[in-house]
């Protein structure tokens, strides 16, 4: 017997990046004719289990984001980001008040599929969080100043993606606890739930759920989109 489905969730799209490492704000780059931010938001707007979408964006880009996201059919709120990703997520959580569950997703993962969104929504039942992950395939080495220190056993290791699904009250508590400890630069929200002793379930991720990190990732994303359209 299948567990009951989560019927509605809010989605927080974290698009607060400054683009310092990339050289440009990646969330506004055009991927196959569509800005990455709009492509990502549209994935969630098209999913029947998403109640509303909260986009967290740098203060100076709010007007630009409004113009890009015009015409999105789902309830949409654009809020100002913080100095770190953790602070940006917190700002988004302050606007996620209406649903028992919330998804948190990186804006620069524009190839997220409805199947992956559904998978983490299905997986949250009975847990505090549900995250997508892929078993590590490559041999891992710990390196210090270009010298291998040790080989790290990979049997139980997973690479984690977004969207991550949380019980809204639980992830809010986790962020509050982190802030009270002086932690302001956490890069993974599920880690904050772990720190509270919460149970985090892992479901199968998607190898094509690419995060745009370096310029070559744009070429890979274009190729994936071309394959999907053929």
N, CA and C atoms as a LAMMPS dump frame, in Angstrom:
ITEM: TIMESTEP
0
ITEM: NUMBER OF ATOMS
690
ITEM: BOX BOUNDS ff ff ff
-5.0000000000000000e+02 5.0000000000000000e+02
-5.0000000000000000e+02 5.0000000000000000e+02
-5.0000000000000000e+02 5.0000000000000000e+02
ITEM: ATOMS id mol type element x y z
1 1 1 N 0.849 -1.196 0
2 1 2 C 0 0 0
3 1 3 C 0.881 1.242 0
4 2 1 N 0.597 2.167 -0.913
5 2 2 C 1.407 3.372 -1.016
6 2 3 C 1.039 4.358 0.084
7 3 1 N 2.042 5.131 0.619
8 3 2 C 1.733 6.16 1.616
9 3 3 C 0.891 7.262 0.999
10 4 1 N 0.125 7.997 1.817
11 4 2 C -0.69 9.091 1.281
12 4 3 C 0.177 10.164 0.644
13 5 1 N -0.327 10.753 -0.442
14 5 2 C 0.416 11.793 -1.134
15 5 3 C 0.343 13.112 -0.385
16 6 1 N 1.449 13.874 -0.42
17 6 2 C 1.42 15.266 0.005
18 6 3 C 0.65 16.032 -1.057
19 7 1 N -0.453 16.677 -0.674
20 7 2 C -1.345 17.266 -1.662
21 7 3 C -0.932 18.663 -2.112
22 8 1 N -0.224 19.396 -1.256
23 8 2 C 0.174 20.743 -1.65
24 8 3 C 1.399 21.162 -0.858
25 9 1 N 2.291 21.881 -1.506
26 9 2 C 3.498 22.364 -0.851
27 9 3 C 3.873 23.71 -1.448
28 10 1 N 4.553 24.524 -0.654
29 10 2 C 5.157 25.746 -1.17
30 10 3 C 6.551 25.415 -1.694
31 11 1 N 7.023 26.186 -2.645
32 11 2 C 8.375 26.001 -3.185
33 11 3 C 9.156 27.295 -3.032
34 12 1 N 10.321 27.195 -2.411
35 12 2 C 11.235 28.333 -2.299
36 12 3 C 12.35 28.13 -3.322
37 13 1 N 12.479 29.073 -4.249
38 13 2 C 13.527 29.017 -5.265
39 13 3 C 14.603 30.022 -4.854
40 14 1 N 15.777 29.507 -4.531
41 14 2 C 16.856 30.357 -4.014
42 14 3 C 17.684 30.858 -5.19
43 15 1 N 17.561 32.152 -5.457
44 15 2 C 18.25 32.764 -6.6
45 15 3 C 19.027 33.991 -6.142
46 16 1 N 19.644 33.878 -4.97
47 16 2 C 20.323 35.035 -4.382
48 16 3 C 21.78 35.159 -4.75
49 17 1 N 22.278 34.304 -5.644
50 17 2 C 23.693 34.305 -5.967
51 17 3 C 24.177 35.589 -6.615
52 18 1 N 25.414 35.97 -6.276
53 18 2 C 25.998 37.197 -6.818
54 18 3 C 26.783 36.96 -8.1
55 19 1 N 27.086 35.689 -8.393
56 19 2 C 27.814 35.369 -9.615
57 19 3 C 29.292 35.677 -9.556
58 20 1 N 29.846 35.806 -8.352
59 20 2 C 31.256 36.188 -8.224
60 20 3 C 32.163 35.133 -8.849
61 21 1 N 31.915 33.845 -8.56
62 21 2 C 32.781 32.79 -9.094
63 21 3 C 32.585 32.596 -10.592
64 22 1 N 31.353 32.746 -11.042
65 22 2 C 31.032 32.493 -12.449
66 22 3 C 31.374 33.683 -13.33
67 23 1 N 31.315 34.885 -12.742
68 23 2 C 31.561 36.101 -13.516
69 23 3 C 30.304 36.821 -13.924
70 24 1 N 29.165 36.109 -13.865
71 24 2 C 27.856 36.668 -14.177
72 24 3 C 26.846 36.064 -13.205
73 25 1 N 25.706 36.713 -13.044
74 25 2 C 24.651 36.13 -12.227
75 25 3 C 23.993 35.008 -13.027
76 26 1 N 24.286 33.789 -12.61
77 26 2 C 23.889 32.616 -13.398
78 26 3 C 22.379 32.509 -13.559
79 27 1 N 21.631 32.976 -12.548
80 27 2 C 20.179 32.807 -12.6
81 27 3 C 19.54 33.593 -13.747
82 28 1 N 20.281 34.542 -14.318
83 28 2 C 19.732 35.352 -15.404
84 28 3 C 20.306 34.982 -16.777
85 29 1 N 21.226 34.031 -16.816
86 29 2 C 21.737 33.59 -18.105
87 29 3 C 20.614 32.941 -18.916
88 30 1 N 20.704 33.055 -20.236
89 30 2 C 19.676 32.505 -21.12
90 30 3 C 20.089 31.114 -21.554
91 31 1 N 19.218 30.14 -21.276
92 31 2 C 19.455 28.749 -21.625
93 31 3 C 18.424 28.324 -22.658
94 32 1 N 18.874 28.071 -23.867
95 32 2 C 17.986 27.685 -24.971
96 32 3 C 16.824 28.673 -25.112
97 33 1 N 17.158 29.958 -25.065
98 33 2 C 16.176 31.01 -25.313
99 33 3 C 15.368 31.451 -24.111
100 34 1 N 15.57 30.829 -22.954
101 34 2 C 14.783 31.15 -21.763
102 34 3 C 15.732 31.436 -20.604
103 35 1 N 15.541 32.543 -19.858
104 35 2 C 16.389 32.789 -18.688
105 35 3 C 16.314 31.62 -17.703
106 36 1 N 17.453 31.254 -17.13
107 36 2 C 17.506 30.121 -16.21
108 36 3 C 16.482 30.271 -15.094
109 37 1 N 16.353 31.456 -14.528
110 37 2 C 15.406 31.66 -13.434
111 37 3 C 13.984 31.313 -13.871
112 38 1 N 13.578 31.785 -15.037
113 38 2 C 12.219 31.495 -15.505
114 38 3 C 12.046 30.014 -15.801
115 39 1 N 13.065 29.394 -16.376
116 39 2 C 12.977 27.973 -16.689
117 39 3 C 12.77 27.161 -15.406
118 40 1 N 13.523 27.503 -14.356
119 40 2 C 13.416 26.78 -13.089
120 40 3 C 12.055 26.997 -12.44
121 41 1 N 11.635 28.249 -12.351
122 41 2 C 10.347 28.551 -11.722
123 41 3 C 9.209 27.874 -12.48
124 42 1 N 9.313 27.842 -13.794
125 42 2 C 8.259 27.236 -14.61
126 42 3 C 8.102 25.745 -14.321
127 43 1 N 9.206 25.075 -13.991
128 43 2 C 9.132 23.646 -13.652
129 43 3 C 8.217 23.424 -12.455
130 44 1 N 8.31 24.302 -11.465
131 44 2 C 7.481 24.165 -10.261
132 44 3 C 6.068 24.687 -10.504
133 45 1 N 5.948 25.738 -11.308
134 45 2 C 4.62 26.287 -11.596
135 45 3 C 3.752 25.28 -12.341
136 46 1 N 4.382 24.388 -13.093
137 46 2 C 3.629 23.401 -13.881
138 46 3 C 3.262 22.162 -13.079
139 47 1 N 3.791 22.04 -11.86
140 47 2 C 3.542 20.832 -11.066
141 47 3 C 2.247 20.979 -10.268
142 48 1 N 1.343 20.014 -10.343
143 48 2 C 0.025 20.172 -9.71
144 48 3 C 0.051 20.217 -8.189
145 49 1 N 1.143 19.763 -7.551
146 49 2 C 1.191 19.726 -6.093
147 49 3 C 1.873 20.945 -5.478
148 50 1 N 2.23 21.915 -6.306
149 50 2 C 2.842 23.144 -5.791
150 50 3 C 1.771 24.206 -5.624
151 51 1 N 1.609 24.667 -4.398
152 51 2 C 0.561 25.641 -4.082
153 51 3 C 1.001 27.063 -4.408
154 52 1 N 2.231 27.414 -4.005
155 52 2 C 2.742 28.753 -4.268
156 52 3 C 4.253 28.693 -4.384
157 53 1 N 4.819 29.718 -5.008
158 53 2 C 6.262 29.772 -5.255
159 53 3 C 6.811 31.065 -4.682
160 54 1 N 7.91 30.938 -3.941
161 54 2 C 8.597 32.09 -3.36
162 54 3 C 9.985 32.145 -3.983
163 55 1 N 10.296 33.216 -4.659
164 55 2 C 11.603 33.379 -5.297
165 55 3 C 12.414 34.37 -4.477
166 56 1 N 13.608 33.941 -4.062
167 56 2 C 14.488 34.794 -3.253
168 56 3 C 15.589 35.311 -4.159
169 57 1 N 15.695 36.632 -4.248
170 57 2 C 16.514 37.261 -5.282
171 57 3 C 17.297 38.42 -4.659
172 58 1 N 18.472 38.775 -5.166
173 58 2 C 19.171 39.964 -4.651
174 58 3 C 18.288 41.206 -4.757
175 59 1 N 18.407 42.084 -3.784
176 59 2 C 17.535 43.262 -3.721
177 59 3 C 17.579 44.067 -5.009
178 60 1 N 18.754 44.194 -5.594
179 60 2 C 18.898 45.035 -6.789
180 60 3 C 18.283 44.401 -8.036
181 61 1 N 17.904 43.115 -7.929
182 61 2 C 17.379 42.408 -9.103
183 61 3 C 15.886 42.122 -9.021
184 62 1 N 15.211 42.633 -8.009
185 62 2 C 13.797 42.295 -7.842
186 62 3 C 12.961 42.744 -9.031
187 63 1 N 13.195 43.95 -9.509
188 63 2 C 12.412 44.461 -10.649
189 63 3 C 12.683 43.623 -11.898
190 64 1 N 13.949 43.261 -12.098
191 64 2 C 14.31 42.429 -13.246
192 64 3 C 13.63 41.065 -13.141
193 65 1 N 13.61 40.496 -11.953
194 65 2 C 12.964 39.197 -11.749
195 65 3 C 11.471 39.277 -12.038
196 66 1 N 10.84 40.357 -11.586
197 66 2 C 9.404 40.537 -11.857
198 66 3 C 9.143 40.53 -13.366
199 67 1 N 9.989 41.206 -14.128
200 67 2 C 9.774 41.272 -15.574
201 67 3 C 10.006 39.904 -16.226
202 68 1 N 10.997 39.15 -15.742
203 68 2 C 11.284 37.831 -16.297
204 68 3 C 10.159 36.847 -16.003
205 69 1 N 9.601 36.95 -14.806
206 69 2 C 8.642 35.953 -14.339
207 69 3 C 7.19 36.338 -14.612
208 70 1 N 6.983 37.392 -15.341
209 70 2 C 5.625 37.763 -15.706
210 70 3 C 4.941 36.646 -16.474
211 71 1 N 3.708 36.384 -16.124
212 71 2 C 2.961 35.338 -16.806
213 71 3 C 3.003 33.985 -16.13
214 72 1 N 3.791 33.843 -15.061
215 72 2 C 3.788 32.581 -14.306
216 72 3 C 2.403 32.389 -13.701
217 73 1 N 1.823 31.218 -13.924
218 73 2 C 0.413 30.998 -13.587
219 73 3 C 0.174 30.671 -12.119
220 74 1 N 1.198 30.334 -11.365
221 74 2 C 1.043 29.955 -9.96
222 74 3 C 1.237 31.18 -9.069
223 75 1 N 0.671 31.15 -7.857
224 75 2 C 0.885 32.218 -6.892
225 75 3 C 2.385 32.43 -6.694
226 76 1 N 2.846 33.664 -6.886
227 76 2 C 4.278 33.955 -6.91
228 76 3 C 4.6 35.139 -6.012
229 77 1 N 5.61 34.968 -5.147
230 77 2 C 6.102 36.036 -4.283
231 77 3 C 7.594 36.178 -4.506
232 78 1 N 8.062 37.394 -4.696
233 78 2 C 9.493 37.652 -4.868
234 78 3 C 9.983 38.411 -3.652
235 79 1 N 10.987 37.844 -2.965
236 79 2 C 11.487 38.452 -1.736
237 79 3 C 12.987 38.691 -1.855
238 80 1 N 13.471 39.552 -1
239 80 2 C 14.879 39.943 -1.015
240 80 3 C 15.736 38.89 -0.329
241 81 1 N 16.876 38.562 -0.943
242 81 2 C 17.793 37.591 -0.375
243 81 3 C 18.68 38.187 0.691
244 82 1 N 19.505 37.335 1.296
245 82 2 C 20.434 37.768 2.33
246 82 3 C 21.869 37.679 1.853
247 83 1 N 22.796 37.866 2.803
248 83 2 C 24.216 37.859 2.462
249 83 3 C 24.731 36.453 2.185
250 84 1 N 24.058 35.427 2.714
251 84 2 C 24.451 34.041 2.47
252 84 3 C 23.235 33.259 1.998
253 85 1 N 23.48 32.059 1.483
254 85 2 C 22.367 31.215 1.052
255 85 3 C 21.445 30.911 2.224
256 86 1 N 22.029 30.616 3.378
257 86 2 C 21.202 30.305 4.547
258 86 3 C 20.273 31.463 4.891
259 87 1 N 20.792 32.675 4.847
260 87 2 C 19.965 33.838 5.155
261 87 3 C 18.887 34.041 4.096
262 88 1 N 19.204 33.733 2.84
263 88 2 C 18.204 33.847 1.783
264 88 3 C 17.072 32.837 1.985
265 89 1 N 17.427 31.61 2.341
266 89 2 C 16.397 30.607 2.607
267 89 3 C 15.523 31.045 3.775
268 90 1 N 16.142 31.587 4.808
269 90 2 C 15.369 32.069 5.964
270 90 3 C 14.353 33.12 5.541
271 91 1 N 14.785 34.05 4.697
272 91 2 C 13.867 35.078 4.206
273 91 3 C 12.702 34.438 3.451
274 92 1 N 12.997 33.408 2.668
275 92 2 C 11.938 32.709 1.96
276 92 3 C 10.995 31.993 2.905
277 93 1 N 11.538 31.38 3.943
278 93 2 C 10.708 30.659 4.907
279 93 3 C 9.73 31.582 5.626
280 94 1 N 10.101 32.826 5.782
281 94 2 C 9.21 33.778 6.445
282 94 3 C 7.953 34.044 5.622
283 95 1 N 7.993 33.671 4.35
284 95 2 C 6.829 33.858 3.475
285 95 3 C 6.129 32.537 3.153
286 96 1 N 6.652 31.44 3.679
287 96 2 C 6.035 30.128 3.455
288 96 3 C 5.196 29.796 4.68
289 97 1 N 3.989 30.3 4.712
290 97 2 C 3.148 30.182 5.898
291 97 3 C 1.935 29.288 5.689
292 98 1 N 1.601 28.988 4.45
293 98 2 C 0.301 28.379 4.208
294 98 3 C 0.271 26.871 4.04
295 99 1 N 1.432 26.228 3.923
296 99 2 C 1.452 24.793 3.646
297 99 3 C 2.222 24.044 4.722
298 100 1 N 1.858 22.788 4.918
299 100 2 C 2.558 21.943 5.891
300 100 3 C 3.944 21.569 5.402
301 101 1 N 4.127 21.586 4.081
302 101 2 C 5.395 21.159 3.495
303 101 3 C 5.969 22.267 2.617
304 102 1 N 7.301 22.277 2.532
305 102 2 C 7.967 23.266 1.693
306 102 3 C 9.124 22.583 0.961
307 103 1 N 9.28 22.94 -0.308
308 103 2 C 10.421 22.503 -1.108
309 103 3 C 11.414 23.652 -1.216
310 104 1 N 12.697 23.348 -1.095
311 104 2 C 13.744 24.352 -1.264
312 104 3 C 14.62 23.904 -2.427
313 105 1 N 14.789 24.798 -3.417
314 105 2 C 15.47 24.412 -4.656
315 105 3 C 16.397 25.521 -5.121
316 106 1 N 17.546 25.123 -5.665
317 106 2 C 18.491 26.075 -6.235
318 106 3 C 17.984 26.559 -7.592
319 107 1 N 17.938 27.862 -7.778
320 107 2 C 17.471 28.415 -9.053
321 107 3 C 18.325 27.953 -10.218
322 108 1 N 19.599 27.661 -9.947
323 108 2 C 20.512 27.297 -11.037
324 108 3 C 20.515 25.783 -11.298
325 109 1 N 19.437 25.111 -10.907
326 109 2 C 19.171 23.733 -11.363
327 109 3 C 17.907 23.794 -12.239
328 110 1 N 18.046 24.254 -13.474
329 110 2 C 16.87 24.506 -14.314
330 110 3 C 16.306 23.284 -15.025
331 111 1 N 16.938 22.12 -14.862
332 111 2 C 16.491 20.927 -15.573
333 111 3 C 15.718 19.973 -14.669
334 112 1 N 15.274 20.45 -13.52
335 112 2 C 14.51 19.61 -12.594
336 112 3 C 13.239 19.122 -13.286
337 113 1 N 12.917 17.859 -13.082
338 113 2 C 11.764 17.26 -13.744
339 113 3 C 10.581 17.137 -12.792
340 114 1 N 9.361 17.027 -13.336
341 114 2 C 8.198 16.8 -12.469
342 114 3 C 8.305 15.482 -11.711
343 115 1 N 8.965 14.489 -12.313
344 115 2 C 9.127 13.197 -11.638
345 115 3 C 9.978 13.33 -10.385
346 116 1 N 11.026 14.148 -10.438
347 116 2 C 11.877 14.333 -9.257
348 116 3 C 11.137 15.1 -8.167
349 117 1 N 10.389 16.127 -8.566
350 117 2 C 9.589 16.875 -7.593
351 117 3 C 8.603 15.941 -6.9
352 118 1 N 7.935 15.113 -7.675
353 118 2 C 6.974 14.16 -7.11
354 118 3 C 7.663 13.176 -6.172
355 119 1 N 8.863 12.741 -6.54
356 119 2 C 9.575 11.744 -5.738
357 119 3 C 9.889 12.27 -4.337
358 120 1 N 10.328 13.516 -4.227
359 120 2 C 10.642 14.029 -2.888
360 120 3 C 9.36 14.345 -2.111
361 121 1 N 8.303 14.738 -2.809
362 121 2 C 7.021 14.964 -2.128
363 121 3 C 6.46 13.653 -1.586
364 122 1 N 6.563 12.592 -2.359
365 122 2 C 6.101 11.284 -1.889
366 122 3 C 6.946 10.786 -0.721
367 123 1 N 8.241 11.085 -0.757
368 123 2 C 9.155 10.536 0.235
369 123 3 C 9.095 11.179 1.6
370 124 1 N 8.481 12.363 1.721
371 124 2 C 8.481 13.089 2.995
372 124 3 C 7.595 12.43 4.036
373 125 1 N 6.62 11.631 3.621
374 125 2 C 5.685 11.038 4.572
375 125 3 C 6.415 10.192 5.613
376 126 1 N 6.209 10.545 6.891
377 126 2 C 6.831 9.828 7.994
378 126 3 C 8.21 10.334 8.361
379 127 1 N 8.701 11.365 7.665
380 127 2 C 10.051 11.884 7.925
381 127 3 C 10.005 13.402 8.087
382 128 1 N 11.115 13.956 8.599
383 128 2 C 11.223 15.413 8.738
384 128 3 C 11.633 16.071 7.43
385 129 1 N 12.358 15.322 6.605
386 129 2 C 12.847 15.858 5.331
387 129 3 C 13.035 14.722 4.354
388 130 1 N 13.008 15.063 3.08
389 130 2 C 13.293 14.097 2.017
390 130 3 C 14.142 14.797 0.964
391 131 1 N 15.276 14.196 0.647
392 131 2 C 16.214 14.829 -0.273
393 131 3 C 16.592 13.858 -1.385
394 132 1 N 16.861 14.357 -2.596
395 132 2 C 17.317 13.484 -3.682
396 132 3 C 18.829 13.333 -3.633
397 133 1 N 19.299 12.116 -3.891
398 133 2 C 20.739 11.888 -3.885
399 133 3 C 21.132 10.829 -4.89
400 134 1 N 22.39 10.859 -5.283
401 134 2 C 22.95 9.872 -6.207
402 134 3 C 24.161 9.225 -5.553
403 135 1 N 24.214 7.906 -5.591
404 135 2 C 25.364 7.192 -5.043
405 135 3 C 26.641 7.655 -5.745
406 136 1 N 27.683 7.888 -4.972
407 136 2 C 28.953 8.343 -5.531
408 136 3 C 29.573 7.226 -6.356
409 137 1 N 29.932 7.535 -7.6
410 137 2 C 30.477 6.522 -8.505
411 137 3 C 32.002 6.549 -8.562
412 138 1 N 32.588 7.728 -8.414
413 138 2 C 34.039 7.855 -8.543
414 138 3 C 34.75 7.505 -7.231
415 139 1 N 35.978 7.017 -7.349
416 139 2 C 36.819 6.836 -6.166
417 139 3 C 37.128 8.202 -5.574
418 140 1 N 37.056 8.305 -4.245
419 140 2 C 37.263 9.576 -3.562
420 140 3 C 38.601 9.576 -2.837
421 141 1 N 39.346 10.653 -2.983
422 141 2 C 40.631 10.823 -2.312
423 141 3 C 40.596 12.089 -1.456
424 142 1 N 41.073 11.969 -0.244
425 142 2 C 41.309 13.163 0.578
426 142 3 C 42.713 13.659 0.27
427 143 1 N 42.796 14.946 -0.11
428 143 2 C 44.066 15.493 -0.595
429 143 3 C 44.456 16.705 0.24
430 144 1 N 45.727 16.776 0.607
431 144 2 C 46.262 17.924 1.343
432 144 3 C 47.482 18.443 0.597
433 145 1 N 47.379 19.665 0.065
434 145 2 C 48.481 20.294 -0.688
435 145 3 C 49.005 19.376 -1.799
436 146 1 N 48.041 18.877 -2.576
437 146 2 C 48.321 18.059 -3.763
438 146 3 C 48.833 16.654 -3.448
439 147 1 N 48.807 16.262 -2.189
440 147 2 C 49.252 14.926 -1.807
441 147 3 C 48.063 14.151 -1.252
442 148 1 N 47.861 12.924 -1.721
443 148 2 C 46.761 12.099 -1.231
444 148 3 C 47.018 11.71 0.213
445 149 1 N 46.045 11.995 1.067
446 149 2 C 46.119 11.627 2.486
447 149 3 C 45.534 10.235 2.693
448 150 1 N 44.376 9.979 2.06
449 150 2 C 43.751 8.67 2.184
450 150 3 C 42.693 8.521 1.104
451 151 1 N 42.32 7.292 0.837
452 151 2 C 41.185 6.992 -0.021
453 151 3 C 39.957 6.834 0.856
454 152 1 N 38.882 7.547 0.49
455 152 2 C 37.672 7.571 1.303
456 152 3 C 36.706 6.495 0.804
457 153 1 N 36.297 5.551 1.663
458 153 2 C 35.322 4.543 1.23
459 153 3 C 34.033 5.213 0.75
460 154 1 N 33.549 4.798 -0.421
461 154 2 C 32.405 5.484 -1.011
462 154 3 C 31.106 4.697 -0.887
463 155 1 N 31.161 3.524 -0.254
464 155 2 C 30.012 2.617 -0.243
465 155 3 C 28.732 3.299 0.219
466 156 1 N 28.81 4.109 1.258
467 156 2 C 27.618 4.724 1.843
468 156 3 C 27.493 6.209 1.502
469 157 1 N 28.254 6.688 0.528
470 157 2 C 28.275 8.117 0.22
471 157 3 C 27.351 8.457 -0.943
472 158 1 N 26.657 9.587 -0.793
473 158 2 C 25.74 10.08 -1.821
474 158 3 C 26.031 11.554 -2.098
475 159 1 N 25.894 11.933 -3.345
476 159 2 C 25.891 13.338 -3.711
477 159 3 C 24.46 13.848 -3.666
478 160 1 N 24.253 14.944 -2.962
479 160 2 C 22.894 15.426 -2.689
480 160 3 C 22.527 16.552 -3.637
481 161 1 N 21.256 16.568 -4.051
482 161 2 C 20.73 17.59 -4.954
483 161 3 C 19.593 18.362 -4.275
484 162 1 N 19.007 19.255 -5.015
485 162 2 C 17.713 19.853 -4.671
486 162 3 C 16.775 19.536 -5.835
487 163 1 N 15.439 19.566 -5.61
488 163 2 C 14.736 20.138 -4.467
489 163 3 C 14.76 19.219 -3.247
490 164 1 N 14.861 19.852 -2.075
491 164 2 C 14.737 19.149 -0.815
492 164 3 C 13.388 19.504 -0.203
493 165 1 N 12.699 18.496 0.321
494 165 2 C 11.356 18.701 0.878
495 165 3 C 11.405 18.606 2.392
496 166 1 N 10.695 19.505 3.062
497 166 2 C 10.695 19.57 4.521
498 166 3 C 9.288 19.78 5.05
499 167 1 N 9.073 19.329 6.28
500 167 2 C 7.928 19.811 7.037
501 167 3 C 8.237 21.265 7.384
502 168 1 N 7.349 22.154 7.022
503 168 2 C 7.641 23.59 7.103
504 168 3 C 8.043 24.001 8.508
505 169 1 N 7.31 23.549 9.504
506 169 2 C 7.62 23.943 10.871
507 169 3 C 8.972 23.399 11.304
508 170 1 N 9.312 22.193 10.828
509 170 2 C 10.578 21.582 11.221
510 170 3 C 11.769 22.315 10.628
511 171 1 N 11.704 22.684 9.372
512 171 2 C 12.835 23.389 8.775
513 171 3 C 12.947 24.804 9.333
514 172 1 N 11.821 25.398 9.696
515 172 2 C 11.889 26.708 10.335
516 172 3 C 12.575 26.599 11.696
517 173 1 N 12.222 25.574 12.467
518 173 2 C 12.88 25.341 13.754
519 173 3 C 14.381 25.112 13.566
520 174 1 N 14.743 24.358 12.536
521 174 2 C 16.149 24.064 12.285
522 174 3 C 16.933 25.332 11.956
523 175 1 N 16.337 26.215 11.16
524 175 2 C 17.006 27.483 10.842
525 175 3 C 17.103 28.376 12.073
526 176 1 N 16.059 28.406 12.872
527 176 2 C 16.093 29.214 14.098
528 176 3 C 17.194 28.722 15.032
529 177 1 N 17.323 27.401 15.175
530 177 2 C 18.348 26.824 16.045
531 177 3 C 19.744 27.152 15.528
532 178 1 N 19.933 27.084 14.21
533 178 2 C 21.236 27.407 13.628
534 178 3 C 21.589 28.869 13.874
535 179 1 N 20.624 29.737 13.674
536 179 2 C 20.86 31.163 13.898
537 179 3 C 21.207 31.436 15.355
538 180 1 N 20.55 30.74 16.269
539 180 2 C 20.826 30.946 17.702
540 180 3 C 22.237 30.477 18.068
541 181 1 N 22.792 29.517 17.283
542 181 2 C 24.158 29.045 17.515
543 181 3 C 25.189 29.906 16.784
544 182 1 N 24.736 30.9 16.062
545 182 2 C 25.644 31.759 15.319
546 182 3 C 26.024 31.227 13.957
547 183 1 N 25.346 30.162 13.5
548 183 2 C 25.61 29.605 12.172
549 183 3 C 24.822 30.415 11.141
550 184 1 N 25.513 30.989 10.163
551 184 2 C 24.835 31.827 9.172
552 184 3 C 25.202 31.456 7.735
553 185 1 N 26.076 30.468 7.565
554 185 2 C 26.548 30.183 6.212
555 185 3 C 26.395 28.714 5.828
556 186 1 N 25.399 28.031 6.389
557 186 2 C 25.133 26.645 6.002
558 186 3 C 24.702 26.6 4.543
559 187 1 N 25.227 25.633 3.806
560 187 2 C 24.907 25.533 2.379
561 187 3 C 23.94 24.391 2.07
562 188 1 N 23.588 23.591 3.085
563 188 2 C 22.658 22.487 2.878
564 188 3 C 21.611 22.516 3.987
565 189 1 N 20.352 22.705 3.59
566 189 2 C 19.285 22.855 4.587
567 189 3 C 19.031 21.562 5.346
568 190 1 N 19.166 20.417 4.687
569 190 2 C 18.903 19.158 5.379
570 190 3 C 19.895 18.926 6.514
571 191 1 N 21.107 19.468 6.403
572 191 2 C 22.096 19.354 7.48
573 191 3 C 21.577 20.016 8.754
574 192 1 N 20.847 21.11 8.615
575 192 2 C 20.315 21.794 9.787
576 192 3 C 19.259 20.94 10.477
577 193 1 N 18.484 20.193 9.689
578 193 2 C 17.504 19.265 10.267
579 193 3 C 18.226 18.114 10.957
580 194 1 N 19.287 17.617 10.341
581 194 2 C 20.099 16.571 10.979
582 194 3 C 20.612 17.046 12.338
583 195 1 N 21.057 18.3 12.402
584 195 2 C 21.619 18.835 13.646
585 195 3 C 20.594 18.843 14.777
586 196 1 N 19.302 18.865 14.435
587 196 2 C 18.243 18.814 15.446
588 196 3 C 17.834 17.376 15.768
589 197 1 N 18.487 16.425 15.136
590 197 2 C 18.128 15.027 15.353
591 197 3 C 16.988 14.553 14.476
592 198 1 N 16.639 15.328 13.449
593 198 2 C 15.548 14.962 12.562
594 198 3 C 15.934 13.832 11.62
595 199 1 N 14.923 13.101 11.146
596 199 2 C 15.145 12.018 10.201
597 199 3 C 15.027 12.546 8.772
598 200 1 N 16.058 12.286 7.985
599 200 2 C 16.11 12.751 6.603
600 200 3 C 16.149 11.536 5.682
601 201 1 N 15.141 11.403 4.851
602 201 2 C 15.078 10.283 3.899
603 201 3 C 15.731 10.691 2.579
604 202 1 N 16.44 9.75 1.966
605 202 2 C 17.048 9.981 0.66
606 202 3 C 16.284 9.175 -0.396
607 203 1 N 15.891 9.847 -1.476
608 203 2 C 15.298 9.165 -2.627
609 203 3 C 16.229 9.328 -3.826
610 204 1 N 15.977 8.558 -4.854
611 204 2 C 16.838 8.587 -6.043
612 204 3 C 16.819 9.965 -6.69
613 205 1 N 18.006 10.524 -6.905
614 205 2 C 18.115 11.805 -7.589
615 205 3 C 18.063 11.614 -9.1
616 206 1 N 18.487 12.642 -9.807
617 206 2 C 18.45 12.629 -11.269
618 206 3 C 19.813 13.09 -11.777
619 207 1 N 20.555 12.231 -12.496
620 207 2 C 21.879 12.634 -12.982
621 207 3 C 21.84 13.812 -13.941
622 208 1 N 20.673 14.101 -14.512
623 208 2 C 20.542 15.241 -15.419
624 208 3 C 20.055 16.511 -14.714
625 209 1 N 19.865 16.431 -13.413
626 209 2 C 19.439 17.59 -12.62
627 209 3 C 20.669 18.458 -12.341
628 210 1 N 21.188 19.029 -13.395
629 210 2 C 22.481 19.717 -13.392
630 210 3 C 22.416 21.049 -12.655
631 211 1 N 23.454 21.317 -11.858
632 211 2 C 23.599 22.635 -11.234
633 211 3 C 24.586 23.451 -12.059
634 212 1 N 24.148 24.614 -12.528
635 212 2 C 25.012 25.472 -13.345
636 212 3 C 26.027 26.124 -12.418
637 213 1 N 27.26 25.629 -12.486
638 213 2 C 28.318 26.111 -11.587
639 213 3 C 29.448 26.765 -12.358
640 214 1 N 29.864 26.126 -13.458
641 214 2 C 30.916 26.685 -14.308
642 214 3 C 30.37 26.824 -15.726
643 215 1 N 31.093 27.538 -16.562
644 215 2 C 30.594 27.848 -17.914
645 215 3 C 30.324 26.591 -18.738
646 216 1 N 31.113 25.537 -18.54
647 216 2 C 30.897 24.304 -19.299
648 216 3 C 29.549 23.673 -18.987
649 217 1 N 28.994 23.97 -17.809
650 217 2 C 27.689 23.415 -17.443
651 217 3 C 26.588 23.93 -18.365
652 218 1 N 26.747 25.142 -18.887
653 218 2 C 25.759 25.673 -19.826
654 218 3 C 25.72 24.83 -21.096
655 219 1 N 26.899 24.404 -21.561
656 219 2 C 26.957 23.569 -22.758
657 219 3 C 26.298 22.215 -22.497
658 220 1 N 26.546 21.641 -21.324
659 220 2 C 25.923 20.369 -20.971
660 220 3 C 24.406 20.512 -20.89
661 221 1 N 23.955 21.6 -20.281
662 221 2 C 22.514 21.82 -20.144
663 221 3 C 21.851 21.975 -21.503
664 222 1 N 22.499 22.7 -22.403
665 222 2 C 21.967 22.85 -23.763
666 222 3 C 21.848 21.487 -24.435
667 223 1 N 22.856 20.635 -24.253
668 223 2 C 22.846 19.314 -24.874
669 223 3 C 21.729 18.454 -24.3
670 224 1 N 21.516 18.534 -22.985
671 224 2 C 20.44 17.756 -22.339
672 224 3 C 19.087 18.21 -22.865
673 225 1 N 18.884 19.516 -22.968
674 225 2 C 17.614 20.032 -23.481
675 225 3 C 17.388 19.594 -24.919
676 226 1 N 18.44 19.577 -25.718
677 226 2 C 18.319 19.138 -27.113
678 226 3 C 17.891 17.683 -27.178
679 227 1 N 18.499 16.843 -26.314
680 227 2 C 18.128 15.423 -26.277
681 227 3 C 16.671 15.239 -25.858
682 228 1 N 16.211 16.036 -24.899
683 228 2 C 14.841 15.919 -24.427
684 228 3 C 13.839 16.307 -25.509
685 229 1 N 14.223 17.229 -26.365
686 229 2 C 13.293 17.72 -27.373
687 229 3 C 13.233 16.815 -28.601
688 230 1 N 14.2 15.917 -28.724
689 230 2 C 14.245 15.062 -29.931
690 230 3 C 13.474 13.771 -29.725
